[in-house]
């Protein structure tokens, strides 16, 4: 009640967004109570994609640059071995693992198998360790890859349409159709995944309120366990920022967010994490929604900075979190995949400093 009163009286937060914040806080507190002092989480970055989306500003490779993948994977496996050995010496177990990107399923099935096998050998996984893989692009998803993920203990995957409107997919640089997304989702269910996240973005070029409504209703008809609704953020370095595009107004984007909130609550989904970024359309927010009991532990830990996260791979930002004091210390990996490969022999030092801090 005190927090809600502060949001109302000091920050003048609207009733709907106060409720959103309070719901997410309850989900965060539930996860926080369950975390053990010796636990950490892992992020593993695969900075490769089939094509680069117009809104993306991440340092990720696509097209011919994917020739770096074999050397990148060698460097990543070496970092996994070194970080895993340090974590074991420090007595750390792993609470959650998240493979993000880029698009991790850009890797071939044998490469995914080798990566996941090495993670399990290198680190001590806690009982019930949550493991999530972003299989975000349907043009990278095959039955063989999904079976590799399932057989190696991955229980959560993200299949991210961003939109189910074909003209909008074309406008953001996606080389697939909405039908491909639906087929990939059906394949993941057929392979046996019972925890799937789907992302949508409000405010994309050539989209409209009606187009967003059709996309959300289409995703809801599939009944994924998690739905994340992002607001478009115009980021420096993105093609959309440099070239512009036919973007919906901030007011129309706000209608999309309002519709998503009302519709998702009505369908039984609960908000469990939220965050804001710079340059977001309408100064709005990103919200993760889930069916009851289907929260992503990693997302909450990462957003709320509840425990130490070791980030492996290009662009990784590791954080040592001291819960008793709120102190956070960071160690960054090189963002560019080639620079990461060239710096591979030096990467272990940053992880050791986080796991064995000076007294």
C-alpha positions as CSV (number, residue, x, y, z in Angstrom):
1,X,0.0,0.0,0.0
2,X,2.9,2.4,0.8
3,X,4.4,1.7,-2.7
4,X,1.1,2.3,-4.4
5,X,0.5,5.5,-2.5
6,X,4.0,6.7,-3.5
7,X,3.3,5.9,-7.2
8,X,0.0,7.8,-6.9
9,X,0.9,10.8,-4.8
10,X,4.6,11.4,-5.6
11,X,4.9,10.2,-9.2
12,X,1.3,10.8,-10.4
13,X,1.1,7.4,-12.0
14,X,-2.3,6.6,-13.5
15,X,-4.5,3.9,-11.8
16,X,-4.1,1.4,-14.7
17,X,-0.3,1.7,-14.7
18,X,-0.1,1.6,-10.9
19,X,-1.9,-1.7,-11.1
20,X,0.5,-2.9,-13.8
21,X,3.5,-2.0,-11.7
22,X,2.1,-3.6,-8.5
23,X,1.3,-6.8,-10.3
24,X,4.8,-7.0,-11.7
25,X,6.2,-6.3,-8.2
26,X,4.3,-9.2,-6.7
27,X,5.7,-11.6,-9.3
28,X,9.2,-10.3,-8.7
29,X,8.9,-10.7,-4.9
30,X,7.7,-14.3,-5.4
31,X,10.8,-15.2,-7.4
32,X,13.1,-13.3,-5.0
33,X,11.9,-15.3,-2.1
34,X,12.7,-18.6,-3.9
35,X,16.3,-17.7,-4.8
36,X,19.2,-19.3,-3.0
37,X,22.4,-17.4,-2.0
38,X,24.7,-19.7,-4.0
39,X,22.7,-19.4,-7.2
40,X,23.5,-17.4,-10.3
41,X,22.0,-17.2,-13.8
42,X,23.5,-17.4,-17.3
43,X,23.0,-15.5,-20.5
44,X,24.5,-16.9,-23.6
45,X,24.6,-14.6,-26.7
46,X,24.4,-15.8,-30.3
47,X,24.8,-12.5,-32.3
48,X,23.7,-13.9,-35.7
49,X,20.5,-13.6,-37.7
50,X,19.2,-14.5,-41.2
51,X,18.6,-10.8,-41.9
52,X,18.7,-7.6,-39.8
53,X,15.4,-6.1,-38.7
54,X,14.8,-2.4,-39.5
55,X,14.4,-1.6,-35.7
56,X,17.4,-3.5,-34.5
57,X,20.5,-1.7,-33.2
58,X,22.2,-4.8,-31.7
59,X,25.7,-5.7,-32.9
60,X,24.6,-8.8,-34.7
61,X,25.8,-10.4,-37.9
62,X,23.7,-11.5,-40.8
63,X,24.1,-12.7,-44.4
64,X,27.7,-13.4,-45.4
65,X,28.9,-12.4,-41.9
66,X,27.5,-15.7,-40.6
67,X,30.7,-17.2,-41.9
68,X,32.1,-16.2,-38.5
69,X,29.9,-18.7,-36.7
70,X,32.4,-21.6,-36.5
71,X,35.2,-19.4,-35.0
72,X,32.7,-17.7,-32.8
73,X,31.4,-20.9,-31.4
74,X,34.9,-22.1,-30.7
75,X,35.6,-18.9,-28.7
76,X,32.2,-19.2,-26.9
77,X,32.8,-22.8,-25.9
78,X,36.2,-21.8,-24.4
79,X,34.6,-19.0,-22.5
80,X,31.9,-21.5,-21.2
81,X,34.6,-23.9,-20.0
82,X,36.6,-21.1,-18.2
83,X,33.5,-19.5,-16.6
84,X,32.0,-22.9,-15.6
85,X,35.3,-23.9,-13.9
86,X,35.4,-20.6,-12.0
87,X,31.7,-20.9,-11.0
88,X,32.3,-24.4,-9.6
89,X,35.3,-23.2,-7.6
90,X,33.1,-20.5,-6.2
91,X,30.4,-23.0,-5.2
92,X,27.8,-21.5,-7.6
93,X,24.9,-23.4,-9.0
94,X,22.8,-22.1,-12.0
95,X,19.1,-21.1,-11.5
96,X,18.3,-20.1,-15.0
97,X,19.9,-20.2,-18.5
98,X,18.9,-17.9,-21.4
99,X,20.2,-18.3,-24.9
100,X,19.5,-15.0,-26.7
101,X,20.8,-13.0,-29.6
102,X,20.5,-12.3,-32.4
103,X,18.8,-15.6,-33.1
104,X,20.4,-18.7,-31.5
105,X,18.6,-21.0,-33.9
106,X,20.7,-19.5,-36.7
107,X,23.1,-22.2,-35.5
108,X,22.8,-25.6,-37.1
109,X,21.4,-28.5,-35.0
110,X,24.8,-30.1,-34.3
111,X,26.2,-26.7,-33.2
112,X,23.2,-26.2,-30.8
113,X,23.7,-29.7,-29.5
114,X,27.4,-29.0,-28.8
115,X,26.7,-25.7,-27.1
116,X,24.0,-27.0,-24.8
117,X,26.0,-30.1,-24.0
118,X,29.0,-28.0,-23.1
119,X,26.9,-25.7,-20.8
120,X,25.7,-28.8,-18.9
121,X,29.2,-30.2,-18.5
122,X,30.8,-26.9,-17.5
123,X,28.2,-25.6,-14.9
124,X,26.5,-27.1,-12.0
125,X,22.8,-26.7,-12.7
126,X,20.4,-26.4,-9.8
127,X,17.4,-28.8,-9.5
128,X,14.7,-27.4,-11.8
129,X,17.0,-25.1,-13.6
130,X,15.0,-23.0,-16.1
131,X,16.4,-23.1,-19.7
132,X,15.1,-20.8,-22.4
133,X,16.1,-20.4,-26.1
134,X,15.1,-17.6,-28.4
135,X,14.0,-19.4,-31.6
136,X,12.7,-16.1,-32.6
137,X,12.8,-16.3,-36.4
138,X,10.6,-18.9,-38.0
139,X,13.0,-19.0,-41.0
140,X,15.6,-20.5,-38.7
141,X,13.4,-23.2,-37.1
142,X,13.5,-26.8,-38.1
143,X,12.2,-30.0,-36.5
144,X,15.8,-31.2,-36.0
145,X,16.8,-28.1,-34.1
146,X,13.7,-28.2,-31.9
147,X,14.3,-31.8,-31.1
148,X,17.9,-31.0,-30.1
149,X,16.6,-28.3,-27.7
150,X,13.9,-30.5,-26.2
151,X,16.3,-33.5,-25.8
152,X,18.8,-31.3,-23.9
153,X,16.4,-30.0,-21.3
154,X,15.2,-26.7,-22.9
155,X,11.6,-26.3,-21.8
156,X,11.0,-22.7,-22.9
157,X,11.3,-21.3,-26.4
158,X,10.4,-17.9,-27.9
159,X,8.8,-17.9,-31.4
160,X,8.5,-14.1,-32.0
161,X,6.3,-12.9,-34.8
162,X,6.5,-9.2,-33.8
163,X,3.4,-8.9,-36.1
164,X,1.2,-11.2,-38.1
165,X,0.7,-8.6,-40.9
166,X,2.6,-9.6,-44.0
167,X,3.1,-6.0,-45.2
168,X,4.5,-5.0,-41.8
169,X,6.9,-8.0,-41.8
170,X,8.2,-6.9,-45.2
171,X,8.6,-3.3,-43.9
172,X,10.8,-4.4,-41.0
173,X,13.0,-6.6,-43.2
174,X,11.7,-10.1,-42.3
175,X,11.9,-12.6,-45.1
176,X,9.1,-14.8,-44.0
177,X,5.3,-14.6,-43.8
178,X,2.8,-14.8,-41.0
179,X,2.0,-18.3,-42.2
180,X,5.6,-19.3,-41.6
181,X,5.2,-18.2,-38.0
182,X,2.0,-20.2,-37.5
183,X,3.7,-23.3,-39.0
184,X,6.8,-22.9,-36.7
185,X,4.5,-22.6,-33.6
186,X,2.6,-25.7,-34.6
187,X,5.9,-27.6,-35.1
188,X,7.1,-26.6,-31.7
189,X,3.9,-27.9,-30.1
190,X,4.2,-31.1,-32.1
191,X,7.8,-31.6,-30.9
192,X,6.6,-31.3,-27.3
193,X,7.2,-27.8,-26.1
194,X,4.6,-26.7,-23.5
195,X,6.0,-23.3,-22.7
196,X,6.2,-20.9,-25.6
197,X,6.7,-17.1,-25.6
198,X,5.5,-14.9,-28.5
199,X,6.6,-11.2,-28.9
200,X,4.6,-8.5,-30.5
201,X,5.7,-4.9,-31.2
202,X,3.3,-2.0,-31.1
203,X,4.2,0.9,-33.4
204,X,5.9,-0.9,-36.2
205,X,6.2,0.8,-39.7
206,X,3.1,0.3,-41.9
207,X,1.2,-1.0,-39.0
208,X,-2.1,0.3,-37.6
209,X,-4.4,-0.2,-34.6
210,X,-6.5,-2.6,-36.7
211,X,-3.4,-4.5,-37.8
212,X,-2.0,-4.8,-34.3
213,X,-5.5,-5.9,-33.1
214,X,-5.5,-8.7,-35.7
215,X,-1.9,-9.7,-34.7
216,X,-2.8,-9.9,-31.0
217,X,-6.0,-11.8,-31.6
218,X,-4.1,-14.2,-33.9
219,X,-1.4,-14.9,-31.3
220,X,-4.1,-15.3,-28.5
221,X,-5.9,-17.9,-30.7
222,X,-2.7,-20.1,-30.4
223,X,-2.7,-19.9,-26.5
224,X,1.0,-19.5,-25.9
225,X,2.0,-19.5,-22.3
226,X,3.8,-16.1,-22.5
227,X,3.1,-13.1,-24.6
228,X,5.4,-10.1,-24.5
229,X,4.1,-6.8,-25.9
230,X,6.9,-4.3,-26.7
231,X,6.6,-0.7,-27.8
232,X,8.8,0.3,-30.8
233,X,11.9,2.1,-29.6
234,X,13.8,4.1,-32.2
235,X,17.4,3.2,-31.5
236,X,20.6,4.8,-32.8
237,X,22.3,2.5,-35.4
238,X,19.0,1.0,-36.5
239,X,18.0,1.2,-40.2
240,X,14.6,2.6,-39.1
241,X,16.3,5.4,-37.2
242,X,18.5,6.3,-40.2
243,X,15.9,6.0,-43.0
244,X,12.6,6.6,-41.2
245,X,9.4,4.9,-42.1
246,X,5.6,5.1,-42.0
247,X,5.2,4.9,-38.3
248,X,1.9,5.0,-36.4
249,X,1.5,8.1,-34.2
250,X,2.2,7.9,-30.5
251,X,-1.5,8.2,-29.8
252,X,-2.3,5.2,-32.1
253,X,0.5,3.2,-30.5
254,X,-1.0,4.0,-27.0
255,X,-4.3,2.6,-28.3
256,X,-2.5,-0.6,-29.2
257,X,-1.0,-0.9,-25.7
258,X,-4.3,-0.1,-24.0
259,X,-6.0,-2.8,-26.2
260,X,-3.3,-5.3,-25.4
261,X,-3.6,-4.7,-21.6
262,X,-7.4,-5.1,-21.6
263,X,-7.5,-8.0,-24.0
264,X,-4.7,-10.0,-22.3
265,X,-6.2,-9.5,-18.8
266,X,-9.6,-10.6,-20.2
267,X,-7.9,-13.8,-21.6
268,X,-6.5,-14.7,-18.2
269,X,-2.9,-13.5,-18.7
270,X,-1.1,-11.7,-15.9
271,X,1.7,-9.0,-16.2
272,X,4.9,-10.2,-14.6
273,X,7.7,-7.9,-15.7
274,X,7.9,-4.5,-17.4
275,X,10.6,-2.0,-18.4
276,X,11.0,1.1,-20.4
277,X,13.7,2.3,-22.9
278,X,14.8,5.6,-24.4
279,X,13.1,6.8,-27.5
280,X,10.0,4.6,-27.1
281,X,6.9,5.6,-29.1
282,X,4.5,7.5,-26.9
283,X,6.9,7.1,-23.9
284,X,5.2,3.8,-23.3
285,X,6.5,0.4,-21.9
286,X,7.3,-3.2,-22.6
287,X,5.3,-5.7,-20.7
288,X,5.7,-9.5,-20.3
289,X,2.4,-11.4,-19.8
290,X,1.9,-15.0,-18.8
291,X,-0.7,-17.5,-17.9
292,X,-0.7,-18.2,-14.1
293,X,2.4,-20.0,-13.0
294,X,4.2,-19.6,-16.3
295,X,6.5,-16.7,-15.4
296,X,10.0,-16.7,-16.9
297,X,12.3,-16.7,-13.9
298,X,15.2,-15.4,-16.0
299,X,13.3,-12.4,-17.2
300,X,12.3,-11.4,-13.7
301,X,15.9,-12.0,-12.4
302,X,17.4,-9.9,-15.2
303,X,14.9,-7.0,-15.2
304,X,14.9,-6.7,-11.4
305,X,18.6,-7.5,-10.9
306,X,17.9,-10.1,-8.3
307,X,21.0,-12.2,-8.6
308,X,24.4,-12.4,-10.3
309,X,24.2,-13.1,-14.0
310,X,27.2,-14.3,-16.0
311,X,26.8,-13.3,-19.7
312,X,28.8,-15.3,-22.1
313,X,29.4,-14.4,-25.8
314,X,29.7,-11.1,-27.8
315,X,27.8,-8.2,-26.2
316,X,27.4,-9.9,-22.9
317,X,27.2,-7.7,-19.8
318,X,27.8,-9.7,-16.6
319,X,26.6,-8.4,-13.3
320,X,27.5,-9.3,-9.8
321,X,24.6,-8.5,-7.6
322,X,25.1,-8.2,-3.8
323,X,21.5,-8.5,-2.6
324,X,22.3,-7.4,1.0
325,X,23.5,-4.0,-0.1
326,X,22.2,-3.6,-3.6
327,X,25.7,-3.2,-5.0
328,X,26.1,-4.1,-8.7
329,X,29.4,-4.6,-10.5
330,X,29.6,-5.2,-14.2
331,X,32.0,-6.8,-16.7
332,X,31.5,-6.3,-20.4
333,X,32.4,-8.6,-23.3
334,X,33.3,-7.0,-26.7
335,X,30.1,-6.3,-28.7
336,X,31.4,-7.1,-32.2
337,X,31.6,-10.9,-32.9
338,X,35.0,-10.6,-34.6
339,X,36.4,-8.5,-31.7
340,X,35.0,-11.1,-29.3
341,X,36.8,-13.9,-31.2
342,X,40.0,-12.0,-31.0
343,X,39.7,-11.3,-27.3
344,X,38.7,-14.9,-26.3
345,X,41.9,-15.5,-24.3
346,X,41.2,-12.5,-22.0
347,X,37.5,-13.0,-21.3
348,X,37.8,-15.2,-18.3
349,X,39.3,-12.5,-16.1
350,X,36.2,-10.4,-15.9
351,X,34.1,-13.4,-14.7
352,X,36.7,-14.4,-12.1
353,X,36.6,-10.8,-10.6
354,X,32.8,-11.1,-10.3
355,X,32.9,-14.6,-8.8
356,X,35.9,-13.9,-6.5
357,X,35.6,-10.2,-5.6
358,X,38.3,-8.7,-3.4
359,X,37.3,-8.4,0.3
